[in-house]
Amino acid sequence: MDFTPILQKIVYLEFNLNFMIERSLKAETLDTAREFIIVCVTGPRQSGKTTLCKQVFSDKPYVSLEDPDVAHDALTDGRKFLGRFKNGAVIDEIQRVPELFNYLQGLVDSKNKNNQFVLTGSNNFLMQEKISQSLAGRGAYIELLPFSTAELKRAKLKKKELGEIILNGFYPAIVSKLSSPQKWLENYIKTYIERDVRLIRNIGNILLFEKFLKLCAGRAGQLINVNSLSVEVGVDNKTIGSWLSVLQSSYIIFLLPPFFRSFNKRVIKSPKLYFYDTGILCYLLNLHSTSALSKSSYYGAIFENFVLAELTKNRANKEQSGKLYFLRDSSGNEVDVIIDKEDGLVPVEIKSAKKADKNFLKNIKWFQKVFRQEGGMLIFGGEKEVFHQNEIVQVPWQKVADI
């Protein structure tokens, strides 16, 4: 008798019993399923989509198209494959067999009820393209990113130093200590480039793409300069634009747009580039220890990236309206982040220093003067929280979880 499936189940149960971190989107995922026919859970590879879906939809059959045999069955006869699931199912990594989208439309329409199929995918571009073509109006999206500091704080895990948190990143396998950070990150990048990149775009020279990816890491927190990247990589501007889209759709990077609404001065209108996970960012920058990280000339930009990624995850997890922006004018005045809230704009300055300095507030004060408002936030790398003049609050890095 083959005990492998039983042992795998035991390991899975032990992992979930002994190391359960409640995802902020758990309740939202179930509520969404009650209101829509199909739920599409997107996010980076290995961000916890499968675990979330198995927890929330434990009553549904689960199939993964990462399994070659399952994918073969789905490709051979998609109608017959889906016909097995009379009351719906969780279908993992559905972008691997995009032909299934065509059969799903007729199947779900014939039943005309909500909470049928749950689809997961680590490629946002392919998912949205196929759903807009075949399942428009039938599905809703849930975007599951790697763990946030808010989720880890709620789980009451052992506190770590800021450098270790930034260096390791927030992917479940690393946080749960199932894998060592460096080995896992190395394998993740290798798998991403060799498998996912080829699935999204027919990229011929993978070595050039890998060089491009590392150059992007060196530009984290900076304005995107397509011409500069084109020259350094040795490909044309159109290719660079296409490759940036690949990184976005697979949740490696995100772009922070500039704010220029109701602002009559000349402003910079290029977006800034950030990575969703600082562990991946540090690995690409060849930073493998907290000592190397703290001494790195990139540390300020990495800390800024850490804060931006946390703010992005917080807003996604809390289903908050409004967006995040940055503001830079032609005179060099700049605000790192502008939080667009229902009751107004909140300017945010980000500094990696452990001690705050009054000079850190000059950009927020400039913003207050131009927009004729008070308030603002200084997020820094220290631990003590104090309040400043003009209602500007100083926020230590641990409090980012509460923003």
Contacts in CASP RR format, 6 or more apart in sequence:
PFRMAT RR
TARGET T0000
AUTHOR 0000-0000-0000
METHOD contacts of the structure
MODEL  1
MDFTPILQKIVYLEFNLNFMIERSLKAETLDTAREFIIVCVTGPRQSGKT
TLCKQVFSDKPYVSLEDPDVAHDALTDGRKFLGRFKNGAVIDEIQRVPEL
FNYLQGLVDSKNKNNQFVLTGSNNFLMQEKISQSLAGRGAYIELLPFSTA
ELKRAKLKKKELGEIILNGFYPAIVSKLSSPQKWLENYIKTYIERDVRLI
RNIGNILLFEKFLKLCAGRAGQLINVNSLSVEVGVDNKTIGSWLSVLQSS
YIIFLLPPFFRSFNKRVIKSPKLYFYDTGILCYLLNLHSTSALSKSSYYG
AIFENFVLAELTKNRANKEQSGKLYFLRDSSGNEVDVIIDKEDGLVPVEI
KSAKKADKNFLKNIKWFQKVFRQEGGMLIFGGEKEVFHQNEIVQVPWQKV
ADI
15 176 0 8 1.000
15 178 0 8 1.000
16 51 0 8 1.000
16 55 0 8 1.000
19 176 0 8 1.000
20 155 0 8 1.000
21 147 0 8 1.000
21 151 0 8 1.000
21 152 0 8 1.000
21 154 0 8 1.000
21 155 0 8 1.000
21 157 0 8 1.000
21 172 0 8 1.000
21 175 0 8 1.000
22 151 0 8 1.000
22 154 0 8 1.000
22 155 0 8 1.000
23 48 0 8 1.000
23 52 0 8 1.000
23 144 0 8 1.000
23 151 0 8 1.000
24 148 0 8 1.000
24 150 0 8 1.000
24 151 0 8 1.000
24 317 0 8 1.000
24 318 0 8 1.000
25 52 0 8 1.000
25 142 0 8 1.000
25 144 0 8 1.000
25 316 0 8 1.000
25 317 0 8 1.000
26 52 0 8 1.000
26 55 0 8 1.000
26 56 0 8 1.000
28 142 0 8 1.000
28 319 0 8 1.000
29 39 0 8 1.000
29 41 0 8 1.000
29 52 0 8 1.000
29 53 0 8 1.000
29 56 0 8 1.000
29 142 0 8 1.000
30 56 0 8 1.000
32 39 0 8 1.000
32 140 0 8 1.000
32 142 0 8 1.000
33 39 0 8 1.000
33 56 0 8 1.000
33 57 0 8 1.000
33 114 0 8 1.000
33 115 0 8 1.000
33 118 0 8 1.000
34 114 0 8 1.000
34 115 0 8 1.000
35 114 0 8 1.000
35 140 0 8 1.000
36 114 0 8 1.000
36 115 0 8 1.000
36 138 0 8 1.000
36 139 0 8 1.000
36 140 0 8 1.000
37 108 0 8 1.000
37 113 0 8 1.000
37 114 0 8 1.000
37 115 0 8 1.000
37 116 0 8 1.000
37 117 0 8 1.000
37 138 0 8 1.000
37 139 0 8 1.000
38 104 0 8 1.000
38 108 0 8 1.000
38 116 0 8 1.000
38 117 0 8 1.000
38 118 0 8 1.000
38 119 0 8 1.000
38 131 0 8 1.000
38 135 0 8 1.000
38 138 0 8 1.000
38 139 0 8 1.000
38 140 0 8 1.000
39 115 0 8 1.000
39 117 0 8 1.000
39 118 0 8 1.000
39 119 0 8 1.000
39 139 0 8 1.000
39 140 0 8 1.000
39 142 0 8 1.000
40 119 0 8 1.000
40 120 0 8 1.000
40 121 0 8 1.000
40 127 0 8 1.000
40 131 0 8 1.000
40 139 0 8 1.000
40 140 0 8 1.000
40 141 0 8 1.000
40 142 0 8 1.000
41 49 0 8 1.000
41 52 0 8 1.000
41 53 0 8 1.000
41 118 0 8 1.000
41 119 0 8 1.000
41 120 0 8 1.000
41 121 0 8 1.000
41 141 0 8 1.000
41 142 0 8 1.000
41 143 0 8 1.000
41 144 0 8 1.000
42 49 0 8 1.000
42 120 0 8 1.000
42 121 0 8 1.000
42 122 0 8 1.000
42 123 0 8 1.000
42 124 0 8 1.000
42 127 0 8 1.000
42 141 0 8 1.000
42 142 0 8 1.000
42 143 0 8 1.000
42 144 0 8 1.000
42 251 0 8 1.000
43 49 0 8 1.000
43 121 0 8 1.000
43 122 0 8 1.000
43 124 0 8 1.000
43 143 0 8 1.000
43 144 0 8 1.000
43 145 0 8 1.000
43 251 0 8 1.000
44 122 0 8 1.000
44 145 0 8 1.000
44 146 0 8 1.000
44 171 0 8 1.000
44 250 0 8 1.000
44 251 0 8 1.000
44 252 0 8 1.000
44 276 0 8 1.000
44 277 0 8 1.000
45 122 0 8 1.000
45 188 0 8 1.000
45 191 0 8 1.000
45 192 0 8 1.000
45 196 0 8 1.000
45 250 0 8 1.000
45 251 0 8 1.000
46 171 0 8 1.000
46 172 0 8 1.000
46 173 0 8 1.000
46 188 0 8 1.000
47 122 0 8 1.000
47 144 0 8 1.000
47 145 0 8 1.000
47 146 0 8 1.000
47 171 0 8 1.000
47 172 0 8 1.000
47 251 0 8 1.000
48 144 0 8 1.000
48 172 0 8 1.000
49 92 0 8 1.000
49 120 0 8 1.000
49 121 0 8 1.000
49 122 0 8 1.000
49 144 0 8 1.000
50 62 0 8 1.000
50 64 0 8 1.000
50 92 0 8 1.000
50 120 0 8 1.000
51 172 0 8 1.000
52 144 0 8 1.000
53 62 0 8 1.000
53 90 0 8 1.000
53 92 0 8 1.000
53 118 0 8 1.000
53 120 0 8 1.000
54 62 0 8 1.000
54 90 0 8 1.000
57 90 0 8 1.000
57 118 0 8 1.000
60 85 0 8 1.000
60 87 0 8 1.000
60 88 0 8 1.000
60 89 0 8 1.000
60 90 0 8 1.000
60 118 0 8 1.000
61 84 0 8 1.000
61 85 0 8 1.000
61 88 0 8 1.000
61 89 0 8 1.000
61 90 0 8 1.000
62 89 0 8 1.000
62 90 0 8 1.000
62 92 0 8 1.000
63 70 0 8 1.000
63 89 0 8 1.000
63 90 0 8 1.000
63 91 0 8 1.000
63 92 0 8 1.000
64 70 0 8 1.000
64 92 0 8 1.000
64 93 0 8 1.000
65 71 0 8 1.000
65 74 0 8 1.000
65 91 0 8 1.000
65 92 0 8 1.000
65 93 0 8 1.000
65 94 0 8 1.000
65 96 0 8 1.000
65 97 0 8 1.000
66 92 0 8 1.000
66 93 0 8 1.000
66 96 0 8 1.000
71 96 0 8 1.000
71 97 0 8 1.000
73 81 0 8 1.000
74 81 0 8 1.000
74 97 0 8 1.000
74 99 0 8 1.000
74 100 0 8 1.000
75 97 0 8 1.000
75 99 0 8 1.000
78 97 0 8 1.000
78 99 0 8 1.000
78 100 0 8 1.000
78 103 0 8 1.000
79 103 0 8 1.000
81 100 0 8 1.000
81 103 0 8 1.000
82 100 0 8 1.000
82 103 0 8 1.000
82 104 0 8 1.000
82 107 0 8 1.000
83 107 0 8 1.000
85 117 0 8 1.000
87 116 0 8 1.000
88 116 0 8 1.000
88 117 0 8 1.000
89 117 0 8 1.000
89 118 0 8 1.000
90 117 0 8 1.000
90 118 0 8 1.000
90 120 0 8 1.000
91 100 0 8 1.000
91 117 0 8 1.000
91 118 0 8 1.000
91 119 0 8 1.000
91 120 0 8 1.000
92 120 0 8 1.000
92 121 0 8 1.000
93 120 0 8 1.000
93 121 0 8 1.000
93 122 0 8 1.000
94 100 0 8 1.000
94 101 0 8 1.000
94 119 0 8 1.000
94 120 0 8 1.000
94 121 0 8 1.000
94 127 0 8 1.000
95 121 0 8 1.000
95 122 0 8 1.000
95 123 0 8 1.000
95 126 0 8 1.000
95 127 0 8 1.000
95 130 0 8 1.000
95 199 0 8 1.000
96 199 0 8 1.000
98 126 0 8 1.000
98 130 0 8 1.000
101 130 0 8 1.000
101 131 0 8 1.000
101 133 0 8 1.000
101 134 0 8 1.000
101 135 0 8 1.000
102 134 0 8 1.000
104 117 0 8 1.000
104 134 0 8 1.000
104 135 0 8 1.000
105 134 0 8 1.000
105 135 0 8 1.000
105 138 0 8 1.000
108 116 0 8 1.000
108 117 0 8 1.000
108 135 0 8 1.000
108 138 0 8 1.000
109 138 0 8 1.000
119 127 0 8 1.000
121 127 0 8 1.000
122 196 0 8 1.000
122 250 0 8 1.000
122 251 0 8 1.000
123 196 0 8 1.000
123 199 0 8 1.000
123 200 0 8 1.000
123 249 0 8 1.000
123 250 0 8 1.000
124 143 0 8 1.000
124 248 0 8 1.000
124 249 0 8 1.000
124 250 0 8 1.000
124 251 0 8 1.000
125 200 0 8 1.000
125 245 0 8 1.000
125 248 0 8 1.000
125 249 0 8 1.000
126 199 0 8 1.000
126 200 0 8 1.000
126 249 0 8 1.000
131 139 0 8 1.000
143 316 0 8 1.000
145 251 0 8 1.000
145 276 0 8 1.000
145 312 0 8 1.000
145 313 0 8 1.000
145 316 0 8 1.000
145 317 0 8 1.000
146 169 0 8 1.000
146 170 0 8 1.000
146 171 0 8 1.000
146 172 0 8 1.000
146 276 0 8 1.000
146 277 0 8 1.000
146 313 0 8 1.000
147 170 0 8 1.000
147 171 0 8 1.000
147 172 0 8 1.000
147 175 0 8 1.000
148 170 0 8 1.000
148 310 0 8 1.000
148 313 0 8 1.000
148 314 0 8 1.000
148 317 0 8 1.000
148 401 0 8 1.000
149 165 0 8 1.000
149 170 0 8 1.000
149 310 0 8 1.000
149 398 0 8 1.000
149 400 0 8 1.000
149 401 0 8 1.000
150 310 0 8 1.000
150 313 0 8 1.000
150 314 0 8 1.000
150 317 0 8 1.000
150 401 0 8 1.000
150 402 0 8 1.000
151 317 0 8 1.000
152 170 0 8 1.000
152 175 0 8 1.000
153 398 0 8 1.000
153 401 0 8 1.000
157 175 0 8 1.000
161 290 0 8 1.000
162 381 0 8 1.000
162 397 0 8 1.000
163 290 0 8 1.000
163 293 0 8 1.000
163 294 0 8 1.000
164 290 0 8 1.000
165 306 0 8 1.000
166 278 0 8 1.000
166 279 0 8 1.000
166 282 0 8 1.000
166 293 0 8 1.000
166 302 0 8 1.000
166 303 0 8 1.000
166 306 0 8 1.000
167 181 0 8 1.000
167 278 0 8 1.000
167 279 0 8 1.000
167 282 0 8 1.000
167 287 0 8 1.000
167 288 0 8 1.000
167 289 0 8 1.000
167 290 0 8 1.000
167 293 0 8 1.000
168 174 0 8 1.000
168 175 0 8 1.000
168 181 0 8 1.000
168 279 0 8 1.000
169 175 0 8 1.000
169 181 0 8 1.000
169 277 0 8 1.000
169 278 0 8 1.000
169 279 0 8 1.000
169 280 0 8 1.000
169 282 0 8 1.000
170 277 0 8 1.000
170 278 0 8 1.000
170 279 0 8 1.000
171 184 0 8 1.000
171 188 0 8 1.000
171 277 0 8 1.000
172 178 0 8 1.000
173 179 0 8 1.000
173 184 0 8 1.000
174 181 0 8 1.000
174 184 0 8 1.000
174 185 0 8 1.000
181 279 0 8 1.000
182 283 0 8 1.000
182 288 0 8 1.000
185 279 0 8 1.000
185 280 0 8 1.000
185 283 0 8 1.000
186 283 0 8 1.000
188 280 0 8 1.000
189 213 0 8 1.000
189 280 0 8 1.000
189 283 0 8 1.000
189 284 0 8 1.000
192 250 0 8 1.000
192 252 0 8 1.000
193 206 0 8 1.000
193 209 0 8 1.000
193 210 0 8 1.000
193 213 0 8 1.000
194 206 0 8 1.000
196 250 0 8 1.000
197 203 0 8 1.000
197 206 0 8 1.000
197 209 0 8 1.000
197 246 0 8 1.000
197 250 0 8 1.000
198 206 0 8 1.000
200 246 0 8 1.000
200 249 0 8 1.000
200 250 0 8 1.000
201 242 0 8 1.000
201 243 0 8 1.000
201 246 0 8 1.000
203 209 0 8 1.000
203 243 0 8 1.000
203 246 0 8 1.000
208 233 0 8 1.000
208 234 0 8 1.000
208 235 0 8 1.000
209 243 0 8 1.000
211 232 0 8 1.000
211 233 0 8 1.000
212 229 0 8 1.000
212 233 0 8 1.000
212 235 0 8 1.000
212 240 0 8 1.000
212 243 0 8 1.000
213 247 0 8 1.000
213 252 0 8 1.000
213 284 0 8 1.000
214 284 0 8 1.000
214 285 0 8 1.000
215 229 0 8 1.000
215 232 0 8 1.000
215 233 0 8 1.000
216 229 0 8 1.000
216 244 0 8 1.000
216 247 0 8 1.000
216 253 0 8 1.000
216 273 0 8 1.000
216 284 0 8 1.000
217 275 0 8 1.000
217 281 0 8 1.000
217 284 0 8 1.000
217 285 0 8 1.000
218 284 0 8 1.000
218 285 0 8 1.000
218 298 0 8 1.000
218 301 0 8 1.000
219 225 0 8 1.000
219 229 0 8 1.000
219 273 0 8 1.000
220 273 0 8 1.000
220 274 0 8 1.000
220 275 0 8 1.000
220 281 0 8 1.000
220 298 0 8 1.000
220 301 0 8 1.000
220 302 0 8 1.000
220 304 0 8 1.000
220 305 0 8 1.000
221 256 0 8 1.000
221 272 0 8 1.000
221 273 0 8 1.000
221 274 0 8 1.000
221 301 0 8 1.000
221 304 0 8 1.000
221 305 0 8 1.000
221 308 0 8 1.000
222 272 0 8 1.000
222 273 0 8 1.000
222 301 0 8 1.000
223 268 0 8 1.000
223 270 0 8 1.000
223 271 0 8 1.000
223 272 0 8 1.000
223 273 0 8 1.000
224 244 0 8 1.000
224 255 0 8 1.000
224 270 0 8 1.000
224 271 0 8 1.000
224 272 0 8 1.000
224 273 0 8 1.000
225 270 0 8 1.000
226 237 0 8 1.000
226 240 0 8 1.000
226 241 0 8 1.000
226 244 0 8 1.000
227 237 0 8 1.000
229 240 0 8 1.000
230 236 0 8 1.000
230 237 0 8 1.000
230 239 0 8 1.000
230 240 0 8 1.000
233 240 0 8 1.000
244 253 0 8 1.000
247 253 0 8 1.000
248 254 0 8 1.000
248 255 0 8 1.000
251 276 0 8 1.000
252 275 0 8 1.000
252 276 0 8 1.000
252 280 0 8 1.000
253 273 0 8 1.000
253 274 0 8 1.000
253 275 0 8 1.000
253 276 0 8 1.000
254 274 0 8 1.000
254 275 0 8 1.000
254 276 0 8 1.000
254 312 0 8 1.000
255 271 0 8 1.000
255 272 0 8 1.000
255 273 0 8 1.000
255 274 0 8 1.000
256 271 0 8 1.000
256 272 0 8 1.000
256 273 0 8 1.000
256 274 0 8 1.000
256 308 0 8 1.000
256 324 0 8 1.000
256 325 0 8 1.000
256 326 0 8 1.000
256 337 0 8 1.000
257 271 0 8 1.000
257 323 0 8 1.000
257 325 0 8 1.000
257 326 0 8 1.000
258 267 0 8 1.000
258 268 0 8 1.000
258 269 0 8 1.000
258 270 0 8 1.000
258 271 0 8 1.000
258 272 0 8 1.000
258 325 0 8 1.000
258 326 0 8 1.000
258 327 0 8 1.000
258 328 0 8 1.000
259 267 0 8 1.000
259 325 0 8 1.000
259 326 0 8 1.000
259 327 0 8 1.000
259 338 0 8 1.000
259 340 0 8 1.000
260 267 0 8 1.000
260 269 0 8 1.000
260 327 0 8 1.000
263 327 0 8 1.000
263 329 0 8 1.000
263 370 0 8 1.000
265 329 0 8 1.000
265 330 0 8 1.000
265 331 0 8 1.000
266 329 0 8 1.000
266 330 0 8 1.000
267 327 0 8 1.000
267 328 0 8 1.000
267 329 0 8 1.000
267 330 0 8 1.000
268 328 0 8 1.000
268 329 0 8 1.000
268 330 0 8 1.000
272 326 0 8 1.000
274 305 0 8 1.000
274 308 0 8 1.000
274 309 0 8 1.000
274 312 0 8 1.000
275 281 0 8 1.000
275 305 0 8 1.000
275 309 0 8 1.000
276 309 0 8 1.000
276 312 0 8 1.000
277 309 0 8 1.000
278 302 0 8 1.000
278 305 0 8 1.000
278 306 0 8 1.000
278 309 0 8 1.000
281 302 0 8 1.000
281 305 0 8 1.000
282 288 0 8 1.000
282 293 0 8 1.000
282 302 0 8 1.000
285 296 0 8 1.000
285 298 0 8 1.000
285 302 0 8 1.000
287 293 0 8 1.000
287 296 0 8 1.000
287 298 0 8 1.000
293 299 0 8 1.000
293 302 0 8 1.000
296 302 0 8 1.000
299 352 0 8 1.000
300 352 0 8 1.000
303 350 0 8 1.000
303 352 0 8 1.000
303 381 0 8 1.000
303 397 0 8 1.000
304 336 0 8 1.000
304 350 0 8 1.000
304 352 0 8 1.000
306 397 0 8 1.000
307 337 0 8 1.000
307 350 0 8 1.000
307 379 0 8 1.000
307 397 0 8 1.000
307 400 0 8 1.000
308 324 0 8 1.000
308 337 0 8 1.000
308 350 0 8 1.000
310 400 0 8 1.000
310 401 0 8 1.000
310 403 0 8 1.000
311 324 0 8 1.000
311 337 0 8 1.000
311 339 0 8 1.000
311 400 0 8 1.000
311 403 0 8 1.000
312 324 0 8 1.000
314 320 0 8 1.000
314 400 0 8 1.000
314 401 0 8 1.000
314 403 0 8 1.000
315 322 0 8 1.000
315 324 0 8 1.000
321 342 0 8 1.000
322 340 0 8 1.000
322 341 0 8 1.000
322 342 0 8 1.000
323 340 0 8 1.000
324 337 0 8 1.000
324 338 0 8 1.000
324 339 0 8 1.000
324 340 0 8 1.000
325 337 0 8 1.000
325 338 0 8 1.000
325 340 0 8 1.000
326 334 0 8 1.000
326 335 0 8 1.000
326 336 0 8 1.000
326 337 0 8 1.000
326 338 0 8 1.000
327 333 0 8 1.000
327 334 0 8 1.000
327 335 0 8 1.000
327 338 0 8 1.000
327 347 0 8 1.000
327 367 0 8 1.000
328 334 0 8 1.000
328 335 0 8 1.000
333 363 0 8 1.000
333 366 0 8 1.000
334 363 0 8 1.000
335 347 0 8 1.000
335 348 0 8 1.000
335 349 0 8 1.000
335 363 0 8 1.000
335 364 0 8 1.000
335 366 0 8 1.000
335 367 0 8 1.000
336 348 0 8 1.000
336 349 0 8 1.000
336 350 0 8 1.000
336 363 0 8 1.000
337 347 0 8 1.000
337 348 0 8 1.000
337 350 0 8 1.000
338 345 0 8 1.000
338 346 0 8 1.000
338 347 0 8 1.000
338 348 0 8 1.000
338 367 0 8 1.000
339 345 0 8 1.000
339 346 0 8 1.000
339 348 0 8 1.000
339 403 0 8 1.000
344 373 0 8 1.000
345 371 0 8 1.000
345 373 0 8 1.000
346 375 0 8 1.000
346 376 0 8 1.000
346 377 0 8 1.000
347 363 0 8 1.000
347 364 0 8 1.000
347 367 0 8 1.000
347 368 0 8 1.000
347 375 0 8 1.000
347 376 0 8 1.000
347 377 0 8 1.000
348 364 0 8 1.000
348 376 0 8 1.000
348 377 0 8 1.000
348 378 0 8 1.000
348 379 0 8 1.000
349 360 0 8 1.000
349 361 0 8 1.000
349 363 0 8 1.000
349 364 0 8 1.000
349 377 0 8 1.000
349 378 0 8 1.000
349 379 0 8 1.000
350 379 0 8 1.000
350 380 0 8 1.000
351 360 0 8 1.000
351 378 0 8 1.000
351 379 0 8 1.000
351 380 0 8 1.000
351 381 0 8 1.000
352 380 0 8 1.000
352 381 0 8 1.000
353 360 0 8 1.000
353 380 0 8 1.000
353 381 0 8 1.000
353 382 0 8 1.000
354 380 0 8 1.000
354 381 0 8 1.000
354 382 0 8 1.000
354 383 0 8 1.000
355 380 0 8 1.000
355 382 0 8 1.000
356 378 0 8 1.000
356 380 0 8 1.000
356 382 0 8 1.000
356 386 0 8 1.000
356 394 0 8 1.000
358 388 0 8 1.000
360 378 0 8 1.000
360 380 0 8 1.000
361 378 0 8 1.000
361 388 0 8 1.000
361 389 0 8 1.000
361 390 0 8 1.000
361 392 0 8 1.000
364 375 0 8 1.000
364 376 0 8 1.000
364 377 0 8 1.000
364 378 0 8 1.000
364 390 0 8 1.000
364 392 0 8 1.000
365 390 0 8 1.000
368 374 0 8 1.000
368 375 0 8 1.000
368 376 0 8 1.000
368 390 0 8 1.000
374 390 0 8 1.000
374 391 0 8 1.000
375 390 0 8 1.000
375 391 0 8 1.000
375 392 0 8 1.000
375 393 0 8 1.000
376 390 0 8 1.000
376 391 0 8 1.000
376 392 0 8 1.000
376 393 0 8 1.000
377 392 0 8 1.000
377 393 0 8 1.000
377 395 0 8 1.000
377 403 0 8 1.000
378 388 0 8 1.000
378 392 0 8 1.000
378 393 0 8 1.000
378 394 0 8 1.000
378 395 0 8 1.000
379 395 0 8 1.000
379 396 0 8 1.000
379 397 0 8 1.000
379 399 0 8 1.000
379 400 0 8 1.000
380 394 0 8 1.000
380 395 0 8 1.000
380 396 0 8 1.000
380 397 0 8 1.000
381 396 0 8 1.000
381 397 0 8 1.000
382 396 0 8 1.000
382 397 0 8 1.000
383 396 0 8 1.000
383 397 0 8 1.000
383 398 0 8 1.000
384 396 0 8 1.000
385 393 0 8 1.000
385 394 0 8 1.000
385 395 0 8 1.000
385 396 0 8 1.000
385 399 0 8 1.000
386 394 0 8 1.000
387 393 0 8 1.000
387 394 0 8 1.000
388 394 0 8 1.000
395 403 0 8 1.000
END
